[in-house]
Amino acid sequence: MKNQTPKKFSKEEIDLVEMGKFYFISGKYDEAIEEFEKVVKINPKNADAYFNMGIVKEAKNDSSGAKKMYEKTLEIMPDHKTAKKHIDKLMGL
């Protein structure tokens, strides 16, 4: 069975992702992660939430946590070029 990201996310998912991004930009990394975790509870196939969690974890110098989030992003969306670039960067490629 092939993983596919839904073409349309719910308003709640979109709002939570945006709130997570706001917290990230504000330097509130733990709050950002909480918002992205809420998204994946609603929709475990939301690649945007995993990708953004990776960005936050990378900013917190949690390389292994970031790598896991980028890998999850790629499981859902194998053609996510930016997630692949971040994994390569973390692995020193």
C-alpha positions as CSV (number, residue, x, y, z in Angstrom):
1,M,0.0,0.0,0.0
2,K,1.4,3.3,-1.0
3,N,1.5,6.2,1.4
4,Q,-0.1,9.4,0.0
5,T,-0.5,12.7,1.6
6,P,-4.1,13.9,1.4
7,K,-4.5,16.7,-1.1
8,K,-6.6,18.7,1.3
9,F,-6.0,19.2,5.0
10,S,-8.6,20.2,7.5
11,K,-8.9,23.8,8.7
12,E,-7.9,22.7,12.1
13,E,-4.7,21.0,10.8
14,I,-3.8,24.1,8.8
15,D,-4.4,26.4,11.8
16,L,-2.3,24.2,14.1
17,V,0.6,24.1,11.6
18,E,0.5,27.9,11.2
19,M,0.4,28.3,15.0
20,G,3.4,25.9,15.3
21,K,5.3,28.0,12.7
22,F,4.4,31.2,14.6
23,Y,5.8,29.7,17.8
24,F,9.0,28.6,16.0
25,I,9.6,32.0,14.6
26,S,9.0,33.4,18.1
27,G,11.7,31.1,19.4
28,K,9.2,29.1,21.4
29,Y,10.4,25.7,20.2
30,D,8.6,23.5,22.7
31,E,5.3,25.2,22.1
32,A,5.9,24.7,18.3
33,I,6.5,21.0,18.7
34,E,3.3,20.7,20.8
35,E,1.3,22.3,18.0
36,F,2.8,19.9,15.4
37,E,2.2,16.9,17.6
38,K,-1.5,17.9,17.8
39,V,-1.6,17.9,14.0
40,V,-0.2,14.3,13.7
41,K,-2.7,13.1,16.3
42,I,-5.5,14.4,14.0
43,N,-3.8,13.2,10.8
44,P,-0.8,10.9,11.1
45,K,-0.1,11.4,7.4
46,N,0.4,15.1,7.5
47,A,3.9,15.4,6.1
48,D,4.0,19.2,6.8
49,A,3.7,18.6,10.5
50,Y,6.6,16.1,10.6
51,F,8.8,18.3,8.4
52,N,8.2,21.3,10.6
53,M,8.9,19.3,13.7
54,G,12.2,18.3,12.0
55,I,13.0,22.0,11.5
56,V,12.3,22.8,15.1
57,K,14.3,19.8,16.4
58,E,17.2,20.8,14.2
59,A,17.0,24.3,15.6
60,K,17.2,22.8,19.1
61,N,20.3,20.9,18.1
62,D,18.4,17.6,18.4
63,S,19.9,16.0,15.2
64,S,18.7,12.5,15.8
65,G,15.1,13.7,16.5
66,A,15.2,16.0,13.4
67,K,16.4,13.1,11.3
68,K,13.5,10.9,12.5
69,M,11.0,13.6,11.6
70,Y,12.5,14.1,8.1
71,E,12.5,10.3,7.6
72,K,8.8,10.2,8.6
73,T,8.1,13.1,6.1
74,L,9.8,11.0,3.3
75,E,7.8,7.9,4.2
76,I,4.6,10.0,3.6
77,M,6.0,12.1,0.7
78,P,8.9,10.3,-0.9
79,D,9.5,13.3,-3.3
80,H,9.9,15.9,-0.5
81,K,13.2,17.4,-1.7
82,T,13.7,19.7,1.2
83,A,13.4,16.9,3.8
84,K,15.9,14.9,1.8
85,K,18.3,17.9,1.7
86,H,18.0,18.3,5.5
87,I,18.8,14.6,6.1
88,D,21.8,14.8,3.8
89,K,23.0,17.9,5.7
90,L,22.6,16.2,9.1
91,M,24.5,13.2,7.8
92,G,27.3,15.4,6.5
93,L,26.7,14.6,2.8
